[in-house]
Amino acid sequence: MPTADEDKRKAARETIDILHEISTLLYDSGQWMLTTFKNTNLDRHTLSYCVSLIENGVNPEALANVVVDLRAQSKRLQAEGANVT
Amino acid sequence: MAGTREERVNGALEHLLERLVPPQTAEEDEAAADQRWDEANELARNYLDAEPEPGVVEDVNHAADKIKRQLLADGNLEARTKFEGLYSRLLAQPVLGQKWAILYFLQKVAR
């Protein structure tokens, strides 16, 4: 008989799976449209930290700005590295 | 969940930045990489402190409708149908308290 803790962990995993599918859906839709959505596809770990932040009261809009901005910076850094080599 | 809310937020934010901020590159010295990390931390703090409260209706159906409308606008009917199935499964999950905010976040990151 699974304990309450095991049930809760299972439910948490299932929820992250659902949210990851939604994230992938939005990413694929963006790729399909090439303009509307870009760069949504967060990996599970990144997504679970974002969920934890939001569940602890962080503003989803502000957090989205953090993620979009830092990913853009990361892309620029990779591009600069590619130009150097 | 251990610790105070602030400790949990600090911990999760640190982990998130570790995934979003690239490690030291071959062309970079340690000081430059450290500075990049500090700047990323400052950027994240500024965003979160500047907008502590969401500027939208805290309504899970509203957030879901925005995603459906966006998928419809793409003409991506298959994706929209799939989303509706995922959304009903999400509503049935007991563990999340801020479902509207997480859907809103995913939609905002996508834009």
N, CA and C atoms of all chains as a GROMACS GRO file, in nm:
protein
  588
    1MET      N    1   0.087  -0.119   0.000
    1MET     CA    2   0.000   0.000   0.000
    1MET      C    3   0.091   0.125   0.000
    2PRO      N    4   0.090   0.205  -0.109
    2PRO     CA    5   0.177   0.322  -0.114
    2PRO      C    6   0.145   0.419   0.000
    3THR      N    7   0.251   0.484   0.053
    3THR     CA    8   0.228   0.581   0.161
    3THR      C    9   0.176   0.712   0.100
    4ALA      N   10   0.131   0.801   0.185
    4ALA     CA   11   0.081   0.933   0.141
    4ALA      C   12   0.192   1.008   0.069
    5ASP      N   13   0.315   0.995   0.121
    5ASP     CA   14   0.430   1.065   0.060
    5ASP      C   15   0.454   1.015  -0.082
    6GLU      N   16   0.447   0.880  -0.098
    6GLU     CA   17   0.471   0.823  -0.231
    6GLU      C   18   0.363   0.871  -0.327
    7ASP      N   19   0.239   0.876  -0.278
    7ASP     CA   20   0.130   0.924  -0.363
    7ASP      C   21   0.155   1.068  -0.408
    8LYS      N   22   0.201   1.148  -0.312
    8LYS     CA   23   0.222   1.290  -0.342
    8LYS      C   24   0.334   1.307  -0.445
    9ARG      N   25   0.442   1.225  -0.427
    9ARG     CA   26   0.556   1.235  -0.522
    9ARG      C   27   0.512   1.191  -0.661
   10LYS      N   28   0.428   1.085  -0.664
   10LYS     CA   29   0.378   1.034  -0.793
   10LYS      C   30   0.294   1.142  -0.861
   11ALA      N   31   0.208   1.206  -0.784
   11ALA     CA   32   0.121   1.310  -0.840
   11ALA      C   33   0.205   1.427  -0.889
   12ALA      N   34   0.311   1.460  -0.814
   12ALA     CA   35   0.398   1.571  -0.855
   12ALA      C   36   0.467   1.538  -0.987
   13ARG      N   37   0.516   1.412  -1.000
   13ARG     CA   38   0.581   1.370  -1.127
   13ARG      C   39   0.482   1.377  -1.243
   14GLU      N   40   0.360   1.328  -1.220
   14GLU     CA   41   0.259   1.328  -1.326
   14GLU      C   42   0.227   1.472  -1.368
   15THR      N   43   0.222   1.562  -1.269
   15THR     CA   44   0.190   1.702  -1.300
   15THR      C   45   0.300   1.764  -1.383
   16ILE      N   46   0.426   1.738  -1.346
   16ILE     CA   47   0.537   1.793  -1.426
   16ILE      C   48   0.534   1.732  -1.566
   17ASP      N   49   0.498   1.604  -1.577
   17ASP     CA   50   0.487   1.542  -1.711
   17ASP      C   51   0.383   1.615  -1.795
   18ILE      N   52   0.267   1.646  -1.735
   18ILE     CA   53   0.160   1.716  -1.808
   18ILE      C   54   0.209   1.854  -1.851
   19LEU      N   55   0.271   1.925  -1.757
   19LEU     CA   56   0.317   2.062  -1.788
   19LEU      C   57   0.427   2.058  -1.894
   20HIS      N   58   0.512   1.954  -1.890
   20HIS     CA   59   0.617   1.943  -1.991
   20HIS      C   60   0.556   1.918  -2.127
   21GLU      N   61   0.449   1.839  -2.131
   21GLU     CA   62   0.380   1.814  -2.260
   21GLU      C   63   0.319   1.943  -2.313
   22ILE      N   64   0.259   2.022  -2.222
   22ILE     CA   65   0.202   2.150  -2.266
   22ILE      C   66   0.312   2.241  -2.318
   23SER      N   67   0.425   2.245  -2.247
   23SER     CA   68   0.538   2.329  -2.288
   23SER      C   69   0.588   2.287  -2.426
   24THR      N   70   0.598   2.154  -2.448
   24THR     CA   71   0.646   2.103  -2.578
   24THR      C   72   0.545   2.136  -2.687
   25LEU      N   73   0.417   2.126  -2.652
   25LEU     CA   74   0.309   2.157  -2.748
   25LEU      C   75   0.321   2.301  -2.796
   26LEU      N   76   0.343   2.392  -2.702
   26LEU     CA   77   0.353   2.533  -2.738
   26LEU      C   78   0.479   2.555  -2.822
   27TYR      N   79   0.586   2.485  -2.788
   27TYR     CA   80   0.712   2.499  -2.862
   27TYR      C   81   0.693   2.449  -3.005
   28ASP      N   82   0.633   2.329  -3.018
   28ASP     CA   83   0.613   2.272  -3.152
   28ASP      C   84   0.520   2.360  -3.234
   29SER      N   85   0.417   2.417  -3.166
   29SER     CA   86   0.324   2.502  -3.238
   29SER      C   87   0.398   2.625  -3.290
   30GLY      N   88   0.488   2.675  -3.205
   30GLY     CA   89   0.568   2.791  -3.245
   30GLY      C   90   0.656   2.757  -3.362
   31GLN      N   91   0.720   2.643  -3.353
   31GLN     CA   92   0.809   2.603  -3.464
   31GLN      C   93   0.725   2.590  -3.591
   32TRP      N   94   0.602   2.533  -3.573
   32TRP     CA   95   0.514   2.513  -3.690
   32TRP      C   96   0.481   2.649  -3.751
   33MET      N   97   0.464   2.750  -3.665
   33MET     CA   98   0.427   2.883  -3.713
   33MET      C   99   0.552   2.969  -3.735
   34LEU      N  100   0.662   2.931  -3.670
   34LEU     CA  101   0.790   3.002  -3.681
   34LEU      C  102   0.786   3.144  -3.628
   35THR      N  103   0.670   3.197  -3.600
   35THR     CA  104   0.670   3.337  -3.552
   35THR      C  105   0.602   3.348  -3.416
   36THR      N  106   0.487   3.282  -3.403
   36THR     CA  107   0.405   3.312  -3.285
   36THR      C  108   0.475   3.273  -3.156
   37PHE      N  109   0.517   3.149  -3.148
   37PHE     CA  110   0.580   3.107  -3.021
   37PHE      C  111   0.727   3.081  -3.050
   38LYS      N  112   0.812   3.110  -2.957
   38LYS     CA  113   0.955   3.073  -2.976
   38LYS      C  114   1.010   3.023  -2.844
   39ASN      N  115   1.106   2.929  -2.854
   39ASN     CA  116   1.181   2.890  -2.735
   39ASN      C  117   1.098   2.857  -2.611
   40THR      N  118   0.985   2.784  -2.620
   40THR     CA  119   0.911   2.749  -2.498
   40THR      C  120   0.969   2.623  -2.437
   41ASN      N  121   1.031   2.539  -2.515
   41ASN     CA  122   1.054   2.403  -2.472
   41ASN      C  123   1.152   2.398  -2.355
   42LEU      N  124   1.101   2.408  -2.234
   42LEU     CA  125   1.183   2.399  -2.114
   42LEU      C  126   1.201   2.252  -2.079
   43ASP      N  127   1.324   2.214  -2.033
   43ASP     CA  128   1.338   2.074  -1.994
   43ASP      C  129   1.271   2.055  -1.858
   44ARG      N  130   1.255   1.931  -1.819
   44ARG     CA  131   1.176   1.900  -1.697
   44ARG      C  132   1.233   1.966  -1.573
   45HIS      N  133   1.368   1.961  -1.562
   45HIS     CA  134   1.429   2.017  -1.440
   45HIS      C  135   1.402   2.167  -1.431
   46THR      N  136   1.429   2.235  -1.546
   46THR     CA  137   1.408   2.379  -1.547
   46THR      C  138   1.262   2.411  -1.516
   47LEU      N  139   1.172   2.333  -1.578
   47LEU     CA  140   1.029   2.353  -1.555
   47LEU      C  141   0.993   2.331  -1.407
   48SER      N  142   1.050   2.229  -1.345
   48SER     CA  143   1.011   2.202  -1.205
   48SER      C  144   1.060   2.313  -1.111
   49TYR      N  145   1.177   2.374  -1.142
   49TYR     CA  146   1.221   2.487  -1.059
   49TYR      C  147   1.127   2.606  -1.079
   50CYS      N  148   1.082   2.628  -1.203
   50CYS     CA  149   0.988   2.738  -1.228
   50CYS      C  150   0.856   2.712  -1.155
   51VAL      N  151   0.809   2.588  -1.158
   51VAL     CA  152   0.684   2.555  -1.089
   51VAL      C  153   0.700   2.580  -0.939
   52SER      N  154   0.815   2.539  -0.884
   52SER     CA  155   0.838   2.560  -0.742
   52SER      C  156   0.838   2.709  -0.708
   53LEU      N  157   0.900   2.791  -0.792
   53LEU     CA  158   0.902   2.935  -0.767
   53LEU      C  159   0.760   2.992  -0.770
   54ILE      N  160   0.682   2.952  -0.871
   54ILE     CA  161   0.546   3.005  -0.884
   54ILE      C  162   0.458   2.957  -0.769
   55GLU      N  163   0.475   2.831  -0.732
   55GLU     CA  164   0.396   2.779  -0.619
   55GLU      C  165   0.430   2.852  -0.489
   56ASN      N  166   0.551   2.908  -0.483
   56ASN     CA  167   0.592   2.984  -0.363
   56ASN      C  168   0.566   3.134  -0.380
   57GLY      N  169   0.480   3.169  -0.477
   57GLY     CA  170   0.430   3.306  -0.485
   57GLY      C  171   0.501   3.399  -0.579
   58VAL      N  172   0.600   3.350  -0.655
   58VAL     CA  173   0.669   3.438  -0.750
   58VAL      C  174   0.575   3.472  -0.865
   59ASN      N  175   0.578   3.595  -0.911
   59ASN     CA  176   0.492   3.642  -1.019
   59ASN      C  177   0.528   3.572  -1.150
   60PRO      N  178   0.431   3.500  -1.215
   60PRO     CA  179   0.464   3.424  -1.336
   60PRO      C  180   0.514   3.511  -1.450
   61GLU      N  181   0.463   3.633  -1.456
   61GLU     CA  182   0.505   3.725  -1.565
   61GLU      C  183   0.652   3.762  -1.547
   62ALA      N  184   0.689   3.799  -1.424
   62ALA     CA  185   0.828   3.839  -1.397
   62ALA      C  186   0.921   3.721  -1.421
   63LEU      N  187   0.879   3.601  -1.378
   63LEU     CA  188   0.963   3.482  -1.397
   63LEU      C  189   0.980   3.451  -1.545
   64ALA      N  190   0.875   3.468  -1.622
   64ALA     CA  191   0.885   3.445  -1.767
   64ALA      C  192   0.986   3.541  -1.828
   65ASN      N  193   0.987   3.666  -1.783
   65ASN     CA  194   1.084   3.765  -1.833
   65ASN      C  195   1.226   3.722  -1.800
   66VAL      N  196   1.246   3.666  -1.679
   66VAL     CA  197   1.379   3.617  -1.638
   66VAL      C  198   1.424   3.508  -1.735
   67VAL      N  199   1.337   3.409  -1.758
   67VAL     CA  200   1.372   3.294  -1.842
   67VAL      C  201   1.401   3.338  -1.985
   68VAL      N  202   1.314   3.422  -2.041
   68VAL     CA  203   1.331   3.466  -2.180
   68VAL      C  204   1.461   3.544  -2.195
   69ASP      N  205   1.486   3.634  -2.098
   69ASP     CA  206   1.605   3.720  -2.105
   69ASP      C  207   1.734   3.637  -2.093
   70LEU      N  208   1.739   3.548  -1.996
   70LEU     CA  209   1.861   3.470  -1.974
   70LEU      C  210   1.886   3.372  -2.088
   71ARG      N  211   1.779   3.322  -2.148
   71ARG     CA  212   1.799   3.231  -2.262
   71ARG      C  213   1.852   3.308  -2.383
   72ALA      N  214   1.805   3.431  -2.398
   72ALA     CA  215   1.854   3.514  -2.509
   72ALA      C  216   2.003   3.543  -2.489
   73GLN      N  217   2.041   3.573  -2.364
   73GLN     CA  218   2.183   3.600  -2.334
   73GLN      C  219   2.267   3.475  -2.362
   74SER      N  220   2.213   3.361  -2.323
   74SER     CA  221   2.286   3.236  -2.343
   74SER      C  222   2.307   3.211  -2.492
   75LYS      N  223   2.206   3.241  -2.570
   75LYS     CA  224   2.216   3.220  -2.717
   75LYS      C  225   2.323   3.313  -2.775
   76ARG      N  226   2.323   3.438  -2.726
   76ARG     CA  227   2.422   3.536  -2.777
   76ARG      C  228   2.563   3.487  -2.744
   77LEU      N  229   2.581   3.435  -2.621
   77LEU     CA  230   2.712   3.385  -2.578
   77LEU      C  231   2.756   3.270  -2.668
   78GLN      N  232   2.664   3.180  -2.698
   78GLN     CA  233   2.697   3.066  -2.785
   78GLN      C  234   2.736   3.115  -2.924
   79ALA      N  235   2.661   3.215  -2.973
   79ALA     CA  236   2.690   3.269  -3.108
   79ALA      C  237   2.829   3.332  -3.108
   80GLU      N  238   2.862   3.406  -3.003
   80GLU     CA  239   2.994   3.471  -2.995
   80GLU      C  240   3.103   3.362  -2.994
   81GLY      N  241   3.079   3.257  -2.920
   81GLY     CA  242   3.176   3.147  -2.911
   81GLY      C  243   3.195   3.083  -3.046
   82ALA      N  244   3.087   3.070  -3.123
   82ALA     CA  245   3.092   3.008  -3.257
   82ALA      C  246   3.171   3.097  -3.351
   83ASN      N  247   3.157   3.229  -3.339
   83ASN     CA  248   3.230   3.322  -3.427
   83ASN      C  249   3.378   3.315  -3.400
   84VAL      N  250   3.415   3.293  -3.275
   84VAL     CA  251   3.558   3.293  -3.239
   84VAL      C  252   3.625   3.170  -3.298
   85THR      N  253   3.560   3.056  -3.293
   85THR     CA  254   3.631   2.931  -3.336
   85THR      C  255   3.638   2.920  -3.487
   86MET      N  256   0.783   2.058   0.217
   86MET     CA  257   0.882   2.154   0.172
   86MET      C  258   0.945   2.224   0.293
   87ALA      N  259   1.081   2.205   0.291
   87ALA     CA  260   1.153   2.253   0.408
   87ALA      C  261   1.179   2.402   0.396
   88GLY      N  262   1.203   2.471   0.507
   88GLY     CA  263   1.251   2.607   0.512
   88GLY      C  264   1.137   2.705   0.492
   89THR      N  265   1.176   2.833   0.509
   89THR     CA  266   1.075   2.937   0.492
   89THR      C  267   1.048   2.956   0.342
   90ARG      N  268   0.946   3.034   0.311
   90ARG     CA  269   0.915   3.062   0.170
   90ARG      C  270   1.036   3.126   0.102
   91GLU      N  271   1.099   3.221   0.172
   91GLU     CA  272   1.211   3.292   0.110
   91GLU      C  273   1.326   3.195   0.081
   92GLU      N  274   1.350   3.100   0.175
   92GLU     CA  275   1.456   3.002   0.152
   92GLU      C  276   1.423   2.914   0.033
   93ARG      N  277   1.296   2.876   0.022
   93ARG     CA  278   1.256   2.790  -0.092
   93ARG      C  279   1.271   2.864  -0.223
   94VAL      N  280   1.232   2.994  -0.224
   94VAL     CA  281   1.244   3.073  -0.347
   94VAL      C  282   1.392   3.089  -0.382
   95ASN      N  283   1.476   3.122  -0.284
   95ASN     CA  284   1.619   3.140  -0.310
   95ASN      C  285   1.681   3.011  -0.365
   96GLY      N  286   1.643   2.898  -0.306
   96GLY     CA  287   1.698   2.770  -0.349
   96GLY      C  288   1.658   2.736  -0.492
   97ALA      N  289   1.527   2.751  -0.520
   97ALA     CA  290   1.477   2.718  -0.655
   97ALA      C  291   1.535   2.814  -0.758
   98LEU      N  292   1.550   2.942  -0.722
   98LEU     CA  293   1.606   3.040  -0.816
   98LEU      C  294   1.752   3.008  -0.847
   99GLU      N  295   1.827   2.968  -0.747
   99GLU     CA  296   1.968   2.930  -0.767
   99GLU      C  297   1.978   2.813  -0.865
  100HIS      N  298   1.893   2.712  -0.842
  100HIS     CA  299   1.894   2.594  -0.932
  100HIS      C  300   1.855   2.634  -1.074
  101LEU      N  301   1.755   2.722  -1.083
  101LEU     CA  302   1.709   2.765  -1.217
  101LEU      C  303   1.821   2.837  -1.290
  102LEU      N  304   1.891   2.926  -1.219
  102LEU     CA  305   1.999   3.002  -1.284
  102LEU      C  306   2.112   2.909  -1.326
  103GLU      N  307   2.137   2.805  -1.248
  103GLU     CA  308   2.241   2.708  -1.285
  103GLU      C  309   2.208   2.643  -1.419
  104ARG      N  310   2.079   2.631  -1.449
  104ARG     CA  311   2.040   2.568  -1.576
  104ARG      C  312   2.036   2.669  -1.691
  105LEU      N  313   2.014   2.797  -1.658
  105LEU     CA  314   1.997   2.898  -1.765
  105LEU      C  315   2.126   2.973  -1.797
  106VAL      N  316   2.220   2.978  -1.701
  106VAL     CA  317   2.344   3.054  -1.723
  106VAL      C  318   2.456   2.957  -1.763
  107PRO      N  319   2.508   2.968  -1.886
  107PRO     CA  320   2.611   2.874  -1.932
  107PRO      C  321   2.735   2.882  -1.843
  108PRO      N  322   2.803   2.768  -1.823
  108PRO     CA  323   2.927   2.769  -1.745
  108PRO      C  324   3.038   2.845  -1.820
  109GLN      N  325   3.153   2.856  -1.755
  109GLN     CA  326   3.266   2.927  -1.815
  109GLN      C  327   3.299   2.869  -1.952
  110THR      N  328   3.314   2.958  -2.053
  110THR     CA  329   3.344   2.911  -2.188
  110THR      C  330   3.496   2.908  -2.208
  111ALA      N  331   3.540   2.846  -2.315
  111ALA     CA  332   3.685   2.832  -2.343
  111ALA      C  333   3.748   2.969  -2.364
  112GLU      N  334   3.668   3.064  -2.419
  112GLU     CA  335   3.727   3.196  -2.452
  112GLU      C  336   3.725   3.289  -2.331
  113GLU      N  337   3.675   3.244  -2.217
  113GLU     CA  338   3.645   3.332  -2.103
  113GLU      C  339   3.734   3.295  -1.984
  114ASP      N  340   3.778   3.398  -1.908
  114ASP     CA  341   3.850   3.362  -1.785
  114ASP      C  342   3.748   3.353  -1.671
  115GLU      N  343   3.796   3.304  -1.557
  115GLU     CA  344   3.704   3.277  -1.446
  115GLU      C  345   3.634   3.403  -1.398
  116ALA      N  346   3.709   3.513  -1.397
  116ALA     CA  347   3.650   3.637  -1.346
  116ALA      C  348   3.532   3.680  -1.434
  117ALA      N  349   3.548   3.664  -1.566
  117ALA     CA  350   3.440   3.704  -1.659
  117ALA      C  351   3.319   3.614  -1.638
  118ALA      N  352   3.344   3.485  -1.619
  118ALA     CA  353   3.232   3.391  -1.597
  118ALA      C  354   3.161   3.424  -1.466
  119ASP      N  355   3.237   3.457  -1.363
  119ASP     CA  356   3.177   3.493  -1.233
  119ASP      C  357   3.092   3.618  -1.248
  120GLN      N  358   3.145   3.713  -1.327
  120GLN     CA  359   3.071   3.837  -1.346
  120GLN      C  360   2.941   3.811  -1.419
  121ARG      N  361   2.943   3.719  -1.517
  121ARG     CA  362   2.821   3.682  -1.591
  121ARG      C  363   2.717   3.624  -1.495
  122TRP      N  364   2.769   3.537  -1.403
  122TRP     CA  365   2.677   3.474  -1.307
  122TRP      C  366   2.614   3.581  -1.216
  123ASP      N  367   2.699   3.673  -1.167
  123ASP     CA  368   2.647   3.779  -1.078
  123ASP      C  369   2.544   3.865  -1.151
  124GLU      N  370   2.573   3.897  -1.279
  124GLU     CA  371   2.481   3.981  -1.356
  124GLU      C  372   2.347   3.909  -1.379
  125ALA      N  373   2.356   3.778  -1.400
  125ALA     CA  374   2.232   3.701  -1.421
  125ALA      C  375   2.149   3.701  -1.292
  126ASN      N  376   2.218   3.683  -1.181
  126ASN     CA  377   2.149   3.686  -1.051
  126ASN      C  378   2.080   3.819  -1.030
  127GLU      N  379   2.154   3.928  -1.063
  127GLU     CA  380   2.100   4.062  -1.042
  127GLU      C  381   1.980   4.086  -1.133
  128LEU      N  382   1.991   4.039  -1.259
  128LEU     CA  383   1.881   4.053  -1.356
  128LEU      C  384   1.757   3.984  -1.302
  129ALA      N  385   1.774   3.861  -1.255
  129ALA     CA  386   1.660   3.783  -1.206
  129ALA      C  387   1.596   3.853  -1.085
  130ARG      N  388   1.679   3.898  -0.993
  130ARG     CA  389   1.628   3.967  -0.873
  130ARG      C  390   1.552   4.093  -0.910
  131ASN      N  391   1.610   4.168  -1.006
  131ASN     CA  392   1.545   4.294  -1.046
  131ASN      C  393   1.406   4.268  -1.102
  132TYR      N  394   1.398   4.164  -1.187
  132TYR     CA  395   1.266   4.133  -1.246
  132TYR      C  396   1.168   4.095  -1.135
  133LEU      N  397   1.211   4.003  -1.048
  133LEU     CA  398   1.117   3.949  -0.948
  133LEU      C  399   1.080   4.056  -0.846
  134ASP      N  400   1.176   4.144  -0.811
  134ASP     CA  401   1.146   4.249  -0.712
  134ASP      C  402   1.062   4.360  -0.774
  135ALA      N  403   1.086   4.388  -0.903
  135ALA     CA  404   1.016   4.499  -0.968
  135ALA      C  405   0.868   4.466  -0.988
  136GLU      N  406   0.838   4.338  -1.011
  136GLU     CA  407   0.698   4.299  -1.036
  136GLU      C  408   0.658   4.189  -0.938
  137PRO      N  409   0.643   4.222  -0.813
  137PRO     CA  410   0.611   4.116  -0.716
  137PRO      C  411   0.472   4.058  -0.737
  138GLU      N  412   0.381   4.142  -0.790
  138GLU     CA  413   0.244   4.095  -0.805
  138GLU      C  414   0.208   4.080  -0.953
  139PRO      N  415   0.137   3.975  -0.990
  139PRO     CA  416   0.094   3.959  -1.129
  139PRO      C  417  -0.007   4.066  -1.168
  140GLY      N  418  -0.004   4.104  -1.296
  140GLY     CA  419  -0.095   4.208  -1.343
  140GLY      C  420  -0.213   4.149  -1.417
  141VAL      N  421  -0.244   4.022  -1.384
  141VAL     CA  422  -0.352   3.958  -1.459
  141VAL      C  423  -0.452   3.893  -1.364
  142VAL      N  424  -0.566   3.856  -1.426
  142VAL     CA  425  -0.672   3.789  -1.349
  142VAL      C  426  -0.622   3.650  -1.307
  143GLU      N  427  -0.635   3.616  -1.179
  143GLU     CA  428  -0.589   3.485  -1.132
  143GLU      C  429  -0.698   3.381  -1.156
  144ASP      N  430  -0.710   3.342  -1.284
  144ASP     CA  431  -0.820   3.252  -1.322
  144ASP      C  432  -0.765   3.147  -1.417
  145VAL      N  433  -0.770   3.022  -1.375
  145VAL     CA  434  -0.708   2.914  -1.454
  145VAL      C  435  -0.776   2.900  -1.590
  146ASN      N  436  -0.908   2.921  -1.595
  146ASN     CA  437  -0.977   2.908  -1.724
  146ASN      C  438  -0.935   3.020  -1.820
  147HIS      N  439  -0.912   3.138  -1.761
  147HIS     CA  440  -0.868   3.251  -1.843
  147HIS      C  441  -0.733   3.221  -1.906
  148ALA      N  442  -0.642   3.166  -1.824
  148ALA     CA  443  -0.508   3.133  -1.874
  148ALA      C  444  -0.516   3.026  -1.983
  149ALA      N  445  -0.601   2.926  -1.959
  149ALA     CA  446  -0.616   2.817  -2.058
  149ALA      C  447  -0.677   2.870  -2.187
  150ASP      N  448  -0.776   2.959  -2.174
  150ASP     CA  449  -0.839   3.015  -2.294
  150ASP      C  450  -0.739   3.092  -2.380
  151LYS      N  451  -0.647   3.162  -2.312
  151LYS     CA  452  -0.546   3.239  -2.387
  151LYS      C  453  -0.460   3.142  -2.471
  152ILE      N  454  -0.424   3.030  -2.413
  152ILE     CA  455  -0.344   2.931  -2.486
  152ILE      C  456  -0.424   2.873  -2.601
  153LYS      N  457  -0.552   2.839  -2.574
  153LYS     CA  458  -0.637   2.782  -2.681
  153LYS      C  459  -0.650   2.882  -2.795
  154ARG      N  460  -0.674   3.009  -2.762
  154ARG     CA  461  -0.691   3.110  -2.867
  154ARG      C  462  -0.563   3.123  -2.950
  155GLN      N  463  -0.448   3.115  -2.878
  155GLN     CA  464  -0.320   3.128  -2.949
  155GLN      C  465  -0.301   3.012  -3.046
  156LEU      N  466  -0.332   2.890  -2.999
  156LEU     CA  467  -0.316   2.771  -3.084
  156LEU      C  468  -0.412   2.778  -3.201
  157LEU      N  469  -0.534   2.832  -3.174
  157LEU     CA  470  -0.633   2.848  -3.282
  157LEU      C  471  -0.581   2.949  -3.384
  158ALA      N  472  -0.523   3.055  -3.332
  158ALA     CA  473  -0.471   3.160  -3.422
  158ALA      C  474  -0.361   3.102  -3.512
  159ASP      N  475  -0.290   3.003  -3.461
  159ASP     CA  476  -0.186   2.936  -3.542
  159ASP      C  477  -0.250   2.844  -3.645
  160GLY      N  478  -0.381   2.818  -3.628
  160GLY     CA  479  -0.446   2.722  -3.718
  160GLY      C  480  -0.406   2.580  -3.683
  161ASN      N  481  -0.354   2.563  -3.560
  161ASN     CA  482  -0.300   2.433  -3.520
  161ASN      C  483  -0.408   2.358  -3.439
  162LEU      N  484  -0.509   2.306  -3.511
  162LEU     CA  485  -0.625   2.244  -3.444
  162LEU      C  486  -0.584   2.120  -3.366
  163GLU      N  487  -0.491   2.045  -3.423
  163GLU     CA  488  -0.448   1.922  -3.355
  163GLU      C  489  -0.386   1.956  -3.219
  164ALA      N  490  -0.305   2.060  -3.218
  164ALA     CA  491  -0.238   2.102  -3.093
  164ALA      C  492  -0.342   2.151  -2.994
  165ARG      N  493  -0.442   2.222  -3.044
  165ARG     CA  494  -0.545   2.275  -2.955
  165ARG      C  495  -0.623   2.160  -2.890
  166THR      N  496  -0.657   2.060  -2.970
  166THR     CA  497  -0.730   1.946  -2.914
  166THR      C  498  -0.644   1.874  -2.811
  167LYS      N  499  -0.517   1.857  -2.842
  167LYS     CA  500  -0.427   1.790  -2.748
  167LYS      C  501  -0.416   1.870  -2.619
  168PHE      N  502  -0.410   2.004  -2.633
  168PHE     CA  503  -0.399   2.088  -2.514
  168PHE      C  504  -0.522   2.070  -2.425
  169GLU      N  505  -0.639   2.061  -2.484
  169GLU     CA  506  -0.762   2.048  -2.403
  169GLU      C  507  -0.758   1.922  -2.319
  170GLY      N  508  -0.703   1.815  -2.378
  170GLY     CA  509  -0.689   1.691  -2.300
  170GLY      C  510  -0.591   1.706  -2.186
  171LEU      N  511  -0.477   1.771  -2.216
  171LEU     CA  512  -0.375   1.793  -2.112
  171LEU      C  513  -0.430   1.883  -2.002
  172TYR      N  514  -0.505   1.984  -2.041
  172TYR     CA  515  -0.561   2.080  -1.945
  172TYR      C  516  -0.657   2.010  -1.849
  173SER      N  517  -0.742   1.921  -1.900
  173SER     CA  518  -0.836   1.853  -1.807
  173SER      C  519  -0.759   1.760  -1.713
  174ARG      N  520  -0.653   1.697  -1.766
  174ARG     CA  521  -0.569   1.614  -1.676
  174ARG      C  522  -0.502   1.701  -1.571
  175LEU      N  523  -0.458   1.820  -1.610
  175LEU     CA  524  -0.392   1.910  -1.514
  175LEU      C  525  -0.490   1.951  -1.404
  176LEU      N  526  -0.613   1.984  -1.443
  176LEU     CA  527  -0.713   2.026  -1.344
  176LEU      C  528  -0.739   1.915  -1.242
  177ALA      N  529  -0.726   1.789  -1.286
  177ALA     CA  530  -0.754   1.677  -1.196
  177ALA      C  531  -0.638   1.651  -1.098
  178GLN      N  532  -0.523   1.712  -1.124
  178GLN     CA  533  -0.406   1.688  -1.038
  178GLN      C  534  -0.420   1.769  -0.909
  179PRO      N  535  -0.398   1.703  -0.794
  179PRO     CA  536  -0.423   1.771  -0.665
  179PRO      C  537  -0.307   1.854  -0.613
  180VAL      N  538  -0.187   1.835  -0.671
  180VAL     CA  539  -0.070   1.889  -0.601
  180VAL      C  540  -0.046   2.038  -0.621
  181LEU      N  541  -0.096   2.096  -0.730
  181LEU     CA  542  -0.062   2.236  -0.758
  181LEU      C  543  -0.168   2.331  -0.704
  182GLY      N  544  -0.122   2.441  -0.650
  182GLY     CA  545  -0.213   2.544  -0.600
  182GLY      C  546  -0.222   2.662  -0.694
  183GLN      N  547  -0.121   2.676  -0.782
  183GLN     CA  548  -0.115   2.796  -0.869
  183GLN      C  549  -0.124   2.757  -1.017
  184LYS      N  550  -0.220   2.671  -1.052
  184LYS     CA  551  -0.230   2.623  -1.191
  184LYS      C  552  -0.246   2.737  -1.290
  185TRP      N  553  -0.326   2.837  -1.253
  185TRP     CA  554  -0.348   2.949  -1.347
  185TRP      C  555  -0.215   3.018  -1.375
  186ALA      N  556  -0.132   3.034  -1.270
  186ALA     CA  557  -0.006   3.109  -1.284
  186ALA      C  558   0.094   3.031  -1.369
  187ILE      N  559   0.096   2.900  -1.353
  187ILE     CA  560   0.190   2.818  -1.430
  187ILE      C  561   0.150   2.815  -1.578
  188LEU      N  562   0.021   2.805  -1.605
  188LEU     CA  563  -0.025   2.810  -1.745
  188LEU      C  564   0.008   2.946  -1.804
  189TYR      N  565  -0.014   3.050  -1.724
  189TYR     CA  566   0.014   3.187  -1.771
  189TYR      C  567   0.163   3.202  -1.800
  190PHE      N  568   0.247   3.145  -1.713
  190PHE     CA  569   0.392   3.149  -1.732
  190PHE      C  570   0.431   3.081  -1.863
  191LEU      N  571   0.378   2.960  -1.887
  191LEU     CA  572   0.412   2.886  -2.010
  191LEU      C  573   0.369   2.965  -2.134
  192GLN      N  574   0.254   3.029  -2.125
  192GLN     CA  575   0.203   3.105  -2.240
  192GLN      C  576   0.290   3.228  -2.261
  193LYS      N  577   0.333   3.292  -2.152
  193LYS     CA  578   0.416   3.414  -2.161
  193LYS      C  579   0.555   3.378  -2.215
  194VAL      N  580   0.612   3.267  -2.168
  194VAL     CA  581   0.745   3.226  -2.215
  194VAL      C  582   0.739   3.195  -2.364
  195ALA      N  583   0.624   3.148  -2.407
  195ALA     CA  584   0.610   3.108  -2.548
  195ALA      C  585   0.603   3.228  -2.642
  196ARG      N  586   0.564   3.340  -2.592
  196ARG     CA  587   0.535   3.449  -2.684
  196ARG      C  588   0.660   3.505  -2.750
   0.00000   0.00000   0.00000
